Amino acid sequence: MPVRKVEVERFSLTTSRPFESVVCALKSSIGQLDLAAFASASKSSGTFAELEEVINRDVVLGVRSRCRRSKGNRTREAEDHEASDRQSSSHEGDGQACSGRGVNAPVTVLVDEPDDGVHSSYDRMISFLSLYENPDALKVARELDSKVERLLNNAAVE
């Protein structure tokens, strides 16, 4: 398969709000899957829609912190949030039909603290999916971008 270059749009903002407050606001806005309810629903004879309802009830985006970063003499956590948003859509990727009911769109949000404030950055999903020129996939990407950017803006507000 040939290599393609993709131009990426990066959404970034800077705030004077403390690092810990930004990260805490992001984590509290995201939600967390009720694993007991998920396990019960996945073992039941219910429909896929009922299982999807359990997943979507509490989770806007799934999140996981992954790394630490050093700032001067202090070590600060650089929260590299890897999130997944599941949307119903069918689209094509690299010439192959992807006809599943759910699309897993992994998202990375970087929150770090250089000298000029706390930075939150997100690479827009629309950038990655635009080369497929699929209206359904692009609609999902725009919705996802909007959700993530709204979360970042809300976390940056003092």
Protein Blocks (a to p, Z undefined) as FASTA:
>chain_A
ZZddddddddddddfbdfklmmmmmmmmnopadfklmmmmmmmmcdfklmmmmmmmmmmb
dcddfbdcdehjbccddddddddddddddddeehiacfbfbdcddddddddddfkbccdd
dddfklmmmmnopaklmmmmmmmmmmmmmmmmmmmpZZ
